[in-house]
Protein backbone atom coordinates (compact mmCIF):
# COMPACT_ATOMS: atom_id res chain seq x y z
CA UNK A 1 0.00 0.00 0.00
CA UNK A 2 0.94 3.69 0.19
CA UNK A 3 3.50 5.27 2.45
CA UNK A 4 2.55 6.20 5.98
CA UNK A 5 2.50 9.96 6.18
CA UNK A 6 2.71 11.49 9.64
CA UNK A 7 1.34 15.00 9.93
CA UNK A 8 2.67 16.95 12.93
CA UNK A 9 0.45 16.89 15.98
CA UNK A 10 -1.36 20.02 16.93
CA UNK A 11 -1.10 20.74 20.65
CA UNK A 12 -4.21 22.52 21.90
CA UNK A 13 -2.47 23.72 25.10
CA UNK A 14 0.26 25.40 23.06
CA UNK A 15 -2.39 26.97 20.86
CA UNK A 16 -4.22 28.37 23.91
CA UNK A 17 -0.96 29.92 25.13
CA UNK A 18 -0.45 31.35 21.65
CA UNK A 19 -3.95 32.87 21.71
CA UNK A 20 -3.35 34.42 25.13
CA UNK A 21 -0.20 36.09 23.83
CA UNK A 22 -1.87 37.03 20.57
CA UNK A 23 -4.62 38.90 22.40
CA UNK A 24 -1.96 41.14 23.99
CA UNK A 25 -0.68 42.25 20.57
CA UNK A 26 -1.72 45.24 18.50
CA UNK A 27 -3.66 44.49 15.31
CA UNK A 28 -0.49 44.69 13.25
CA UNK A 29 1.47 42.58 15.71
CA UNK A 30 -1.29 39.96 15.78
CA UNK A 31 -1.13 39.61 12.00
CA UNK A 32 2.66 39.28 11.99
CA UNK A 33 2.70 36.73 14.80
CA UNK A 34 -0.13 34.72 13.22
CA UNK A 35 1.52 34.59 9.82
CA UNK A 36 4.79 33.46 11.41
CA UNK A 37 2.94 30.63 13.15
CA UNK A 38 1.15 29.62 9.94
CA UNK A 39 4.44 29.68 8.05
CA UNK A 40 6.00 27.32 10.59
CA UNK A 41 3.01 24.95 10.51
CA UNK A 42 2.95 24.91 6.72
CA UNK A 43 6.67 24.02 6.60
CA UNK A 44 6.06 21.11 8.98
CA UNK A 45 3.11 19.85 6.93
CA UNK A 46 5.04 19.98 3.65
CA UNK A 47 8.03 18.24 5.28
CA UNK A 48 5.70 15.47 6.46
CA UNK A 49 4.86 14.69 2.82
CA UNK A 50 8.42 14.76 1.48
CA UNK A 51 10.81 11.84 1.38
CA UNK A 52 13.41 12.04 4.12
CA UNK A 53 16.77 12.78 2.55
CA UNK A 54 19.82 14.80 3.49
CA UNK A 55 18.87 17.55 1.01
CA UNK A 56 15.22 17.85 2.06
CA UNK A 57 15.86 20.46 4.76
CA UNK A 58 17.81 22.53 2.23
CA UNK A 59 14.56 23.14 0.38
CA UNK A 60 13.47 25.31 3.31
CA UNK A 61 16.63 27.03 4.53
CA UNK A 62 19.34 29.09 2.91
CA UNK A 63 19.40 32.26 0.87
CA UNK A 64 18.04 30.68 -2.33
CA UNK A 65 15.91 27.91 -0.87
CA UNK A 66 13.08 26.95 -3.26
CA UNK A 67 10.62 26.69 -0.34
CA UNK A 68 12.29 29.31 1.83
CA UNK A 69 9.44 31.81 1.88
CA UNK A 70 5.85 31.65 3.03
CA UNK A 71 4.60 32.49 -0.46
CA UNK A 72 6.52 29.64 -2.11
CA UNK A 73 5.26 27.24 0.57
CA UNK A 74 1.70 28.35 -0.15
CA UNK A 75 2.24 27.71 -3.87
CA UNK A 76 3.74 24.28 -3.14
CA UNK A 77 0.82 23.36 -0.91
N, C-alpha and C positions, 0 to 999 in steps of 0.2 A: 504494500500500500504506500501512501504518500509519507513524506517526512513529518515528524512530529515538530510542530512549530510552537514555541513557548513565547507567549506575549507577556511582557513584564507585568507583575502584579501591581494593582493600584491599592495603596494603603489609605484607607478612609481617615485614619487618625492623622496622618501626615497632611492630608488634604484639608482637614478641619483647622490644623495649625496654620496652613497656608492661607485659608480664608480669614482667620483672625488677623493675621499680619496684613493681608490685602485690604481689609476694611480700615486700617490705619493710614493707608496711602492716599495721596491726592488722586484725582481722576487720571491724570497723566501717569503718575507712578503706578497706579493699578494696571493700566494698560501695558506698560513696559514689563512689569513683574509677571503678568499673566502670559504675555507672549513668550517671555523667557522660559516659563514653565512648559508651555505648549511645545516650544522648540525642543526642549529636552525630552519630553515624552515622545514626540514624533521620531526623534533620533533612535530612541530605544525600540520603538515599534518597528521601524525599518530594519534595524540591526537584527531583530528577532526573525525576520524573514530572509536574511542573507546567509549564505554559506559561511561558516567560520573558516577564515583563512588569515594568514599574517597580514595581508594587505587590506582586509576589510575595514579596519579602523581608519586607515589612511583615506578612505572615501569621505570621512567626516572631519578630519583635522588637517591642518596645514594651510598655507597661504592660497593654494590653488585647488583645494579639495573639491571634487565634483558635487558632493553633498554637504558642503561646509556652511551653507547659509540656510536660513529658515525657508526662504523662497524656493530654493532648489529641492529641499526636502518635501515641500508641499507638492511641487511638480512630480517628484518621484512617487509620492504616495498616490 
